[in-house]
Amino acid sequence: MSENGYKRINFFKGFLTTEKDWNDAEKYHIDKRMLHNRVYHAPGVVFGQGGELRVGARARGDLSVEIQSGFAIDGQGHDLVLFDATIKNINPEEFRLPQTIYVVLRYYEELTDFIAYKENLEYKGHRRVLESCKVELSQTEPDITREVELARIYLEKGANRVRDARDPADPRANEIDLRFVPHAGVAGSFLAPALRLRMENLLWQVRKAALEYTRRGVIAGHDVVQSVNTALMLNAAYQIDMRNVFDIFHLIVESQGEMALDVDVHHPIIAAKKEFSEFRRHVEILRGLLAEGKNNLEAFGNLMAYQNKANDIANAAVAGEKAVIEAPVEKKEEAPKVADLKDWEGVKTLPNPKDSMDLEGLTWIMVDEIDILNKESEDKHSLQIKEAKDSYRSRQKLKYPDGTTIEATGRAHVGGYCEYKIMNLTPGRPVVILRRMDYVYGDYELEYSVNGKSVGVIACNGTDRVHRWRNWPFLISAEHITDSTLTIKQNAVTAGRDVNLFHIWVYQPK
């Protein structure tokens, strides 16, 4: 580029070109491409190319990471193309631990294909310039003008392995942190027109259903309407495709979850309907789908299908609700109330379960509890984790859905099982074991056994990355309560999931 602008080479008859002319011609195109990249694309990793340069821990469990293939643009406008997956080993002796280590991608050029002519050694040189990039480890905060951050790891002194983050939103020491990876901007949407129209029609239907709830006084319905309005505006501006559609629907689904909670607390007539119970279930399914982190067409199709079904059910739950007038009915003698796990749905989000709780006609009394990581309490109940592939202790300060913050200590295990005793039981009465858990690690199944005999499987469906505390109940029927003290085995059925417990309460009906 000259002071007056970009000069393109112009050939004409009799123009005697030199190597400078040809190099200037190449430089013109390189400079214009870099200008385009700088002006029209934010620097960072380009979505959908190869393995998107994703950094992950290796199965061998050492101080090395694997970087997948992909494409990025740095702040100067260079194209950074990594054609094959690369392994990068971290040598602790090269760093002053503990410290943060950055995995970065840098552009570089290399002269290749050297040639020298025997007839005249004055004529020699490199015939090609290799445009490439290198994965490097850095101790300084990445500078986007000359490098693209792919990951960062806070490595502790004495660490012997790097692992993928258990919670990508809150990575811990020696875990791979991908939160600071920049993503290159792309103009327009790559979503197929038919899929874009399908999504638009669905969003209008979700908005219509949410308005029906606002007209019935459900305040949280306004949040659903506003989140859908935002999505419709982004779609009208051609800004939604597979890069961000799941993040956008995460807000919509979480707003629907808050609406369901609002209905449960303030609108018992709607909440009691079978259709609304199904709506709650579909919201949890949608949360589970979004938590999987997949961003392919199959996941998009499932998201559209389940959201459409949830919307139909939500409409059915309020259809004709205004016109319903309950006629007086003759009072009949009611059959004795039978313990049902569904009665405990509201307790899942209760920050501090009470010593005595009236649930759907039954009064439940706390007969025992285990304070996790309290040595006296654990020893008294013989609490142990056995045969786990991995287990660890944790202290978390998290929120319940009503906004209450609780700090608690707990244990977690991957695979294997947890075994403990529960005491002060009355034989012949059902028991509910209530377990405080970090709900960000959801979507798994547990099998419970009493004195070595299996008594059922409970599914911990869904996840919540914002309000992470839940109290998950399990009901043991009366026929299995044969003594005042029983040994409980909590076995992880789903492979590879973190099963955590931060407090255990034990209840029996009065």
C-alpha positions, 0 to 999 in steps of 0.5 A: 500500500502506498501513501495514496492507496492500494496499487494493483499491478497493470500488465501491458505489451512490452512491460519487463517485469522483475521479481519486485513486480511479482512480489508487489502483485502478491502483496496487493492481494494479501493486504486486501484480504487482511484488510477485509478480515480486519474490517468485516470479521471480529478476530477469533475462532471461526465457527463450524470449521474442522474441530473449531480449534477446541482444546481438550484433555487427553485420555491418558491423564497427563500434563498434555492437551489436544488441540483440534483442527480449525480456522481462526483470524487474528487481529491483523487479519491473518488467516490461521489454519490448523489442518490436523489435531496437535498435541501440546505438552506442558513442562512444569519446569518451564513455569513458576507454578502456580500460575495461569498458562495460556494456549495460543495460536500464532501466525507465521511465515516460512520460506520454502522450496529453495532452488539454485541454478547450476548454470548461474549461481547468481539466480537462486532463491525460495520459490514459495512462502508457507503461510502457517500457524503454531500452537504455543504456550504463553505466560502472558495475557494473549494479545489479540492483534498477534495471537488467538487464545484457545484456552487457559489453565491455572496450573497448581504446583505439583499438578500431574494431570490436566482435565476438562472442566467439570463445570465449563462455566466455573473451571477449577485449578488444573482444568481447561478454561474455554470461557475466554476464547474469542469467536470470529464475527460472521455477517448474516445467517447460515441457517437454511431458509426452511429451518429459519421459517420453521423457527420463526413460526415456532417463536410466534406460537411460544409468544402467543402461549406466554401472552395467555399466561400473562392475561391470567396474571402470571407475572413471569409470563412477561419474561417469556414474551420479552425473551421471544421478542428478542429472538424474533428481532435477531431472526429478522436481522438474520443473526441466528444460526447454529452458532448461537441458536442454542444459547438464545433458546437457553434464555427462553427455556429458563424463562419458561421454567421461571413461569412454571415456578410462578404458576406453582406458587401463585396459580394452584388451579392451573398448576393442578392440571395434568397438562401443566405437569406435562409442561413442567416435564417438557421444560426439564427435557429442554433444559437437558437437551441444551445442557448437552452442548451439541450444536448440530442439525439433529440437536436443532430438530430435537429442540424444535420438536420438544419446544413445539410439544411444550407449547401445545401442552402449555396452551392446553393447560389454560384452555378455557381456564377462565370459564371453569366454575367448580360446582359444589360436590357432595363430600365423600369419605376420602381413602387414606392418603398414600405416600407419593414422590410427586408430593415432593416436587415443591421441596426440590427448590426449598432452601431449608427443608423443615423438621416437619412438612405437610405435603398433600395430606401427609405430615412428614417428620425428619427422623435423621440427617447426615451433615456431609464432611462433618466427621462425627456425622459421617462416622455415625452413619458409616458414610463411604464412597466405594469403587469410584473412578474419581471422587473429590470434596467440594465447597460451593456457594450456590443459589436455589431458584428463589434466589436464596444463597446457601454455602455447603460442603459435599462429596462427589464421585464418578462411577462407583457408589455411596453407602451409609446408614439411616437411623431412628426409623419406624418399621412399616412406614415409608421413608423419603431420602432427600439429597441436596445436590449441585444441579449443574451436574444433572441428567443421570440415574441412581439405583437405591438398595436397602440392606443389599436389596434393590428398591428402585431407580430415580432419574435426576432429569435436567440441569440448571447453570444459574440456580444450581441447588436442588433437594432430590427426593427418593421414596422407599415404600413401607414394605422395605422398612423392616428395622429402625436402622437400615444400610442404604446404597446409592449406586451410579447407573449412568456412566461418567457422570458426577454424582454429588451430595451436600446434605441428606435428610431422612423423613417418615410420615406421622 
